[in-house]
Amino acid sequence: MAWLLVLPLVLAWLVARRLLGERDTLAAASLVLPLGVTLTLLGVNGIYRVADLPQAVLGTLAVLTLLAGLVAVLGQAPTLRRPGLHPATVTFLVLAGLAIYLYTNSQQIANPDDDYWIHMPLQGLMLHGGFPPTNPFFSDVPMNGHYGRNLTLVTVAWLSGLDLPFVQVLMTDLCQLATFLLLFTTLRRQTGSQLQAVLGTAFVFFGINVGGRGGLLDTVQNNNAVVHLGLVLNMHLILRTWGGGEPESGLAGRVWSAVLGGLVLGGYAIVYETHFGLVILATLGTAAILVASRLWARTGEVASRAPLDGRALLLTGLLLVLATPLAVTQGGPLTELFQRKVLGRGEVDVAALSKGMLNQAQFVKIQVPKENLFQIRLEHGEYQRISFVYRTRTFLRRFYTPSPGRGYRPVWSWDVLKIHWLPLLAAPFSAWVLVRRGHASGLYLGVFGVIAFLTPALVDFGPIYESEYFRWQFAAGLGLAGALGLASGAVFEDFWRSHPGRLGSWQAEPDRITVLLAPRALAVAALVGLVWLETLTCSHFLWERVESLSARGQWLRGGWFLPETRSWLARHTVLDFHPADWEVARWLEKRVEPGQRMLMNFREESNFSILFESTFSGLSGARSVGHALPLDDEPVGTTPFHMAPPARAFWNSLEPSLLRGLGVDWLFLRQDQGEEDLSLRLAGLPGLRLAHRTRDERGGGRWLYRVDLPPLPVGPLVAEVSPVRLMEIRLPGNLRNGRGGRAQVVLRHDGAQPLSLRKGVLFYETVRQETGKRTAEVERVLQPLDLELAPGEVRTLEVPFVAPHEDGTYALEFFLGDSRKVHRLAGTARGFTMDFRPRMRALQVRSCESSDALKPGRLVRLRFTVENPLNRDFIARDGLLAAVVAVRPQDPPPSLAVAPLAPLGMEVPARSKVELEVFARLPEQPGTWRLDLVLALAEGGTAFLPGVELEIEP
Amino acid sequence: MNHGVLWAWILAAILGGGGLVTLWGGTHRWVSGLGLGSALVLAAFLLPGFSLDLARLAWGAPAALALLGLGTLGAAWRSGWPGPRLASRPLGLGSRLFVLLLAGGAWLAVVGAMHLDPGTPFLLEHAPMASQYGTLGDSASHPLGGGSASLPARLLGVLGGDPLFSAQVLAGLFQVLTLLALFTGLRHASVHPLAALLGVGAMLAGTPASWLVTTSLEQAMTHLLGAGLLALLMLGSGWLAGLLAAGLILALAPLDAGAAWSLGLLAGLAPWLPGGESSRRQRWIQSVLPLAALGSALGTLGFPRPGFEWSWWIVLFLPALGLAWRRKVRAALLLGGGEILVALLGEGLGAWVLGAGCVLTVAGELLGEAWEKARPGHWRLGWESGGLRLEAPRRSGVVLVLLWLVVVGLEPGEAAMNRQVLLAAHKLHLGLPELLRPIPLEAWVESRGSVRGLGPQDAVLARTLADRATPALVLTSGIQTEPLLPSAVIATLARRPLSGWIRLPDGAELEPAAELIRSQVRERAPRGERLLMLEPFPDIQPSGTRPAAPTGLQARWEGPAAPGRIAPIHLSLLPPPGQTLGYRVFRNGQPWGRFPVEGFEEGVALFPVPRTPGSYTLEFHQRPAGDPGGPGVPLGDGGLEPLVSDEPATLAALQARVEGLGSRIPSGSLVPFVLVLRNPTDLPVDLGRFGFLCLELDGEEVSPEEARGDLQPLLTSADQSPGVLLPCAEVRLRGLLPTPRIEGRFQGRPLLVDGAGIRLPLDLELDFQTWRRLTPAREG
């Protein structure tokens, strides 16, 4: 069905030609992909809410075909004309297009996206009926964020039959090129100047220079390509609605532009809600400036000036009126906001949600004006603290100053200004030039940039999104870069026209060479200098890319050609995805049903461990469950890589009944060679049927089980007190965060009547005393049970217990019930403290010696004497890693343990010492070093124990 | 006498030719100058057939050359000193200062480098041999010497004095003379002094492998001979130039085969390059003589290997060569042709050294021309009607280009010298004056010897040894294999032979009697302590004439006899009172070691099994105890089976496998595993000599340190050092795989490393993939 993909493009061409009245071939062609993508997304998003994906896609195509037919029959196309571009402009378009394709393609081949972990499974679930989207790892958490790009990719993948990663690379390439072309044609059409269009486009793609980003060239990850495509399309249609430009649009074309603009802008809300708001504000702001400019200047001679008369304002109103209802009914955050605030539906107590939940659900808290007015909260990470231009090998390197610390800074402080480069620093110049000229496209971009710059300084976005200031800064840089390009082009053209003649001359004599540079030449030099300064960062990125491709000899496979997904996945070791996994995922994809859930023995070493599941889920369409929400003290953006208590309890005990609480349909087991023990233990368990099995190239295996166990419904919690009383809780000893064990619960039936609970459920919740944070629903360990208790009978039950991930003091509450209702058990409350990490940090190194010669760069055995000053034993027989960090005695204590980690087991009784043998890599320089012992727990948590000084011989 | 030789040499170098020489009807332009003269003298020393034993005649060659130089000087004087080509422009003060600066750099680079570390060949071979020669007038019998083929040693031996001081002076001098020879040649073969200045600068410092970066006397000798040959080719006319070139090629052949191949062929080709002035007959002679010399040296040359490396010089080289061909710039053509030959055959001579010289010689000629055409002028900048007016004097343009060329052309060599010498010296708090000054070996041992495991105590031992005449043995306690270097250096300092070593083609080994002594002190003394054993051996000469009488001696091996270990031998015969038993060792039927092994207890003899491969037999004898001079009574081999030792083959045959290492392991970690080694041969092997395990890594983005691998203690699973691995047995060793910080797929190659740093690669490749382990960060 891949050929069906042509239908939206045909409609887009017809719309551009017959409704908008576009005469220029290149301009009409540049609208094809953006319009095709946007209109298809609009349709699919609308229909998918009430139907399945095939119906949504085919229905949309049917509507689009019908519309195309109507447009073809009823509309009239003006005569086509050639673009008539200067050869230099053609050269720029070709070379820049090649650079954009090379960078976009090679970037995607080289690295998965930053937010691959969530987009990939989201796409996979959407492709298999998961719509409206919910968080791919927490089915109960709806996604309140942008998903338009994901749905676009899903549509293309379904129609083409291609796999999602391949489609993503392909569509990102196409979107980047289409954005580039559309931006050029938009600016050229609006200004009538090829030079201004070239400079405006070049500065947006190669000269934004905000933080670690150079321009749209290198901003291809995640949603960006589709976001910027939509942004430029919105700008194009709005400017078209206002009229002006070359060739002048007729009234009909402007009306259709307004209608289309309304549809596109309304649909844009599900692509990127922040930019949706920015586009509206930029439209209103630019219109106001243009009106004021028109009234003030009373002229309209400048080609780039839009005749923003009353008709144009009416059409703008039409555009916004069309967009608004669409945006609030399309889904996504605006719909959610509208339903919550206006219709009063789905009210959520946002204040009660944990940070992890806020992040996963993409809830935004908004406060205007913010308390720290005109300040933004800067965060760690050099990429968002200083423009990369200060790190290029130029004179600018002298101005490079690292930005330590975090916190609120005024937007006019150097801390904020240095995130940007010329587009912001030269903004007054751009404004002066553009306002004087009433330059519609330049002002639009400029206003967009200024509003983006000021928004985070005026609005408080809550604890999570207040830290995400960088996206606003980049948007500001984008708009201001475009404005600077257009302004400098306009000034240059004026100067060029007012200074006719030659560029200069030269004369060679025996003793000297005389060069005469005309003002024109100086202007050219100034413009070249400006372009050079603006494109320093992107030139660096491009050169670096070319160098790395050359060094690896991968020009074709690594730069120009689209990769085959199977090998692409295998090559990215961070994904940990092997051909055997690919085989299983493809097998499962053919059998998975919408909404099916899967549990796997996933790794949880770090933030990146989740990428395997993201890939598997994205390819198979099965939702991977068993994750804990990110912890409160983890940085924003941390993935939910920790295992949730119910999953931990299952993998510890392998009790199939625990799978009922997780509601899983599939169980996926990955095992390396020599670790087949788990699969043997799973064999023959009730409710599990081996559905598929394969071996990997290293001798390991993949086991996929179908789970046929009834779900375990849990009724609502009622206030009524349970007749069953909690007498005693015996927890496992030596509690470690996130680890499981068996707890014993002693119950007594205090009721007068015998208790008979069939298909019941017992679970516990922990309540952290410091914050009041309670176990989330998805993190409950549901223990099914049938309970018969006579009055007064005492029963001891053994239940799985998993310690909380976070340190602190906890109260433990137990609940008993069934599918109708759940009671909290009264009785003895059991408190416990999670202090394994603090106890580890309390250890002290008393001495350190080595029997090996201490020579630079060697691995040696060091014997540490470690003392436990506390009254409790410290026992870590497994899951503990140790590293020895060498520090010069005069240097401050290290904050990072940049040293190899090795497993270590230790048991230090209370108030006593033990000797530990730890391998250490000695530094390359001889001399006196202090060797600090760093202990790191597998479940997270480190201790930096100051060591003793040793002499390393030369 | 040696000083006489030295002065004769200097005289010859200074007067080494000049003017025109008419011999046998032909007129020859011969070069004046220190460089070429010295190169010729050096060649005379190094020509095949010259022997240290002929040292009394050694002064003859330089003296003859000096006389020749004086003769030509006189001839030139009488004929009005026709001198070099008159087309050359005079040399200005700036040029002279530039040459002086280069000469200073050349001296500093090599003298400073040898000050930091004279290098293994010097310490093990050149210095001991030269020292012995200086003392005994003989070096061939020295157990630590490198034999008569060692040319630097031969030179140092003739000169005498402190070997390190002499080597530094000679190397520094040779480097300066190399500069002068090249400069002289380029100066005479080009019109503008700039060409010579830039050309010689580029050759000395234009690339990281340029001739400025010289760390040994051997390299300096090669450079001087090569520079002399190039200078001859640039100047030479007539058959005398061909003859001299042949001599230089013969001298180069044993020093550097690549240089001999490439420069020899260049000498054959040179007469036919554009710009030559000789007649056709002369060209044939000039061409054939060097080729004949090259052919006669084929036996020592070996197979040539290419010396091409990618460099940005190639971008400039090809156009420069084309320009040189078109304009017939002979010097540049010679250097360019030489570069091509180096790329094809001359590994070792330094990639792009000649190419860089070619490029900058051409550039120098062009700039010189441009300078001469240009007249003085002034800079002017001003605004005139119609625009900005800039007047730039042409000469300033030339100067700017010249400065740029000097900076760009000399930067790589300067950076390399900085890194190798100045920065290294700075780390050791060594000042520039000290670096410039040659240092005696004893002072080096005391101050800098720690880089080679030496120290002041070794100088003390050497002084003690110098006063004794009897055989002595130097041992280092607590290590598996006795290092040769301390013995060699102490012998050099004491100017005395050391006993107990057997010289091998590629090293040396303690002879059995010495090894047995060492085995007895190894455990007693603290690790690393140096021991000087005076009179350690009964110095008796083997008679070898009296047949073994049937004595009833029965001997048999009592345990594993692994190379490097002490193998016990059970003897059925106890010596009568007042008599002692001993044996001598024969390897493949030839005596192995000078001294007998004696002093057994309780009927058990001990045999230190040599590491040198071979079949060893023992011949027992009996002699009166306390009578070191007596030859003793031969007892035959006692029926003891010959012992085959072949450690290299046994080690190479070791089978290795890894256990406990998963296929997916964490990055930035030390991942434990078990390395199982199996000995499939029927010979035991001693793994105890290997103190370390190392894993070299390979893979994308592996850092050089990770690729090199870290040394880690080699221990068995039981936390013991591994010992003898018996035939068909296996041992389980503990290992840690240090994984790179980045994630990816990598390959690891395990190696066993001994105390001397010798690496034994095992026949095993680990292929593993890492997952990204985050670096632990301090919390709170």
Interface residues (C-beta under 8 A of the other chain):
Chain A: G501 G504 P510 D511 R512 I513 T514 V515 L516 L517 A518 P519 A521 L522 R552 T573 V574 D576 R603 E605 S606 N607 F608 S609 D672 Q673 G674 E675 R698 G699 G700 D852 K855 G857 R858 L859 V860 R861 L881 A883 P893 P894 S895 L896 A897 V898 P900 L901 A902 P903 F919 R921 E924 V934 A936 G941 T942 F944 P954
Chain B: K373 A374 R375 P376 G377 H378 E384 G386 G387 L388 R389 L390 E391 A392 P393 R394 R395 G397 S450 V451 G662 S663 R664 P666 G668 S669 L670 V671 P672 F692 E700 E705 D710 L711 Q712 P713 L736 P738 T739 R741 E743 G744 R745 Q769 T770 W771 R772 R773 L774 T775 P776 A777 R778 E779
